[in-house]
């Protein structure tokens, strides 16, 4: 059960004055609905935990060092871009309710972080100086730009009864109530985390098993096709021995098969458009293809089948209740089948390239290709169908991709940030201005028969962009790999 309004009031009594005047030096988002602020006060650093989990919504000082995801979620990126280094002017509970507001002074000016700890409707909202919504944890459509209004009582879930759940046997600590709350919820969330990890891992394994089975089937099909060419070296040698008797235009040739002890007559099909030498070379080439397929595909199939058995064994352990998550949450990661460098079917879909990486002013990830190969990899390997794709119009340059959530439109400032990067990393850089086209990734197709990175774009829009020094400096400051 989430903290009650009375419990939140007591937590504020314990820590609000201590944290007021401190600076937010770091921020983390260890789970999809939990944010931790690292706050520096004179002589000491504290961690303030804000959980918007429906069943365990709460706010308190924590001493736990959380494991964080390798890549910060979008909200965390936004918070780091706009609130890192902000001074906490005050922390207060609003109207005696389960809503806590942190009044801040950030580098962009006054703003607020509002924690709505209201059960199923819990949310974390960033407000500007005029109390208009800039970003929220739930990603509610239409909320950005609106004047903030607390959730109505009809939208809320009842909190815990106002009883002294944490008033007995408080531990000896600088923040005893926070310590008691943390101990209580750590046990409650521990069971939930393990169960969630099991379900998540089982889903990942089922998808991975399905993909790997399809991949192994495709390899078997490729191997079966190549097996047809196994005797073609024999045909090539027999044609070679009879080159003088074969003429262009023949559809077949009857030769003595000296590879067989009984020396039967063997009829070999010919391509009448090719010379005798061409037919011979063709048979030898197909035989080499068979040998190469056996050399590459058989080990690959064996490795894939061993990996498949391991994945199936892990899924069985989960289904039988014998599986436990790794000690480090970061190890509960999406299983991606090892990347194969072979051509055609079986290449890994979850490839990550060493692209230039930036964060927009709205906290969204922006990827920029460095060359033609990376452009191709970025657009057709990393990008998802709903991601935004940009490129300078009518000139060579980098492909730019903005990672977006399905069904959502990127903010206008993010589009302009990405368009600025598309212009910067194109041949229009010297002129300092130009047009940039943008569309969803699903409307970008490979140009058949063209070099890597060549594409055909439909349903695009266009915007005129100039290289603004202020915007470029801000983007470069938020670059994670230059």
Secondary structure, DSSP 8 states (H G I E B T S, - for coil): ----HHHHHHHHHHHHHHHTT-EEEEEEEEETTEEEEEEEETTEEEEEEEE--TTT-EEEEE-------SS--HHHHHHHHHTTT-EEEEEEESTTSSEEEEEEEETTEEEEEEEE--GGG-EEEEE-TTSBEEEETT--TT-TTSB-----GGG------SS-SS-SS--SSTTHHHHHHHHHHHHHHHHHHHHHHHHHHHHHHHHHHHHHHHHHHHHHHHHHHHHTTTTHHHHHHHHHHTGGG--TT-SEEEEE-TTSTT--EEEEE--TTS-HHHHHHHHHHHHHHHHHHHHHHHHHHHHHHHHHHHHHHHHHHHHTT-----SSGGGS----------SSTT--SS-----EEEE-TTS-EEEE-SSHHHHHHIIIII--TTSEEEEETTS-B--EEE---TT----HHHHHHHHHHHHHTBTTTTTTEEEEEEEEGGGEEE-TTS-TT-EEE-S-EEEEEE--HHHHHHHHHT-SB-
